[in-house]
């Protein structure tokens, strides 16, 4: 069952979590010479990325991968890659190796093989996985009750995320994301707190995909919440 950590403000959550992530990355580099970091998109992690970019560590030994990607060009405001490049991979952190999920193809299905090959060299188990959660209980691009969602839960690697509307998405699967040494989930607001509490109760993962992360025996996920 996931642990819940509460903060006095969103800025405090971003600052403390950024310091914690940096410490774990430094530890991975010290032990194994390299580190891997998976990051979510959306608006919630933006301030955290800005704090994390300022942390002192050997970024040249860090590989950064988005948890999922909307199928839009990387200069599109909806692009997770754009968010990561503009807020995290700046200053010293620009030395990190970035493995993006987007390819210039009409459909994400046409890019699965290319992305899978690129992921082969990402250090595993993943050292730090940072996820978010939607009001509907989705995480990455794993949406509740989406058609064929089971493939995106069980298989390892990238999958075409089954969504109910545009834009199309490519996501890392639940099995890939949970092959990790540590997992953090950043949650803001009262509504998401309610969804988190629902997901902490037993039930189908397809109903609330974030359950697949919250109910892990190892690693135990840490949820970070502020109003």
N, C-alpha and C positions, 0 to 999 in steps of 0.2 A: 504494500500500500504506500502511495506517495506521501512524503512529508510536506506539510504546508508551512511556509515561512511568511510572516506578515511584516510589512514595512509601513512607516509613517507617511510615505509619499512615493510617487512613481520615480522621482529623481533619486531618492534614497535606494529604492530597489535596483535601479539601473546602476548606480555607483557601486553598491556592495556586490552585486552579482558580477559586474565587470571585473572587479578585483579578484573575486573567487575564481572566475573562469581563467584569468591570466595566471593565477597561482597554479592551477591544475595543468595548464599548458606548459608552464615552466618546469613543473615536475615531470611531465612526459618527456620533454626535451632532455632533461638531466638523466632520465632513466634509459631512454631508447633513442635519443638523438633526433627525434622528430615528433610532431604532434598533429592531430587532426581535429578540426572544429567544423561542425555542421551548424548552420544558422538558419533561423526562420525569416520570413519576409513580413510584410505588413507594417503598420505604423508603430506597434508596441515596442519593438527593439531598437528604434532609431537612436534614442538617447543612450541606451546601453552601448550600442556600437561606437558612439562618439567617445564615451568613457573608455571602452576597451581599446580603441585605437591609440590612446595615450598611455597605455600600460607598457612598462619596460619588459621586453622579452625578445628573444631572437626570432623575429617574425619570419626570417628566411627559412626557418625550419618548420613553419606551420602551413598546413594545407587547409584551405577554407572551401566548404561546399555548401550551397543552399539546400535546404530541405526539400524544396519544390520550386517550380517556376511556371509562371503564366506564359502562354505561347504568344508573346509579343516581342518586338525588337528590343534589344537591350537598352535603347535610348528612350523607350516608352516609360511614362511615369508609373505604370503598373508593374514594371519589371523588378523582380527581386534582385537580379544581378545588378541593376542600376543602383538600387538602394545600398547594397553591400559595397559596391565600388565607391560610392559617393560619401558614405558615412563611416565605414570600417576600414577599407583598404586605402587609407590616406596616411601621409607622413611615414614614419618608420614601418607601419603596418602594411604599406604598399609593397613591401618586400615579400609578403606571404604569397604562396602559390594558390591561385584560385582555379577551381575546377567547376566551370559553369555547366548548367543543364540545358541551356537554350542552344539550338542550332537553327540555321537559316533554312528551315524546311517548312512546307505548308502545314504539316501535321506533326504532333509530337511522336506519333508511332513511327515515323520515318527516321527519328533520331535516337530511338532506344538503343540500338546496337552501338552507335558511336558513343553515347553517354556511358553505357556499360563498360566499354573499353577504357574510357578515361577514368572511371572510378576504380579500376583495378589497382592503380598505384596509390590510392588513398590509404594511409596507415590504418589498420584495423587491429583489434576493435577500435572504434572511434573513441577518441579521448574525451571530447565534450560534445554533447548534442544539445543545442538550444532550440526549443520549440515554443510555439504559441498555441492558443486554443481559441476557436471561434465560439460565438454564442450558441451555435448548434452542436458543439462538441467535436468539431473537426479539428484535426491537427495536421501539419504539412498540408497536402491537398487530398487528404483522406476524409471524404465527406460521408455523413451518416446515410445509410440506406441507398447509397448510390449504386447503380447497376454494376455488377461484376466487381464490387469492391473487394471481395475475398482475395482476388489475385493481388491486389495492392497491400493486403495484409500479410499474406503467406510467402510470397516470392521474395528473393533477395536481389536488390538492385533497383534500377529505375522502372517505373511503370507509367502507363498513360492513365492519368487520374480520371476516374469516372465522375464526371460533373454533370449538373443539370442544366448548365448554360455556359455561354462564352465568358471569357476566353478559355480555350482548351488549356490543359495543364499537364506537366510531367512532374511526378513526385517520386521521391525515394520511398520505398515500401516500409511498412511497419517492421518487418523482419530485419531490414537493413538498418533502420534508425535505432533499433533496440540492441544491436550488436555493439554495445558501447560500454565504456568504463564509467561514465557519468551522464546523467540526463537532467536538464533543467527545463521547466515550463514557466514562462512569464505570463502572468494573468493580471489584467487590470479591470476594475469596475465591479459593481454589485452583481450584475447579471451573470458575468462570467464566474463569479464566486459561487453562485447558485448552481450553475452548470457543472462546475468542478465538484461540488458536493454530491450531485446526482451521479456523476461519473465514478466517484469513489465507491458507490454501492455496486454490488455485483449485478451483472447484466450482459447482454450481447455487445461485443465490440463493434459490430456493424451498426448498432443503434447510436453509440457514442464512441467513435473511433479513438478518442483520447484515452479511453479505458485501457487500450492495449499498452499504453505507456504507464498509466497510473497504477496498474495492478502487477507490475513486474516484481518478481522476487529479487532479481539482480540484473542491473543495478536498481536500487531504490531511487525512483525519481524524486526530485525536489521541486515543488511548485512554489513560485515566488509571487505573492499577491500584494497589491496596494489598491486603494480606492481610486 
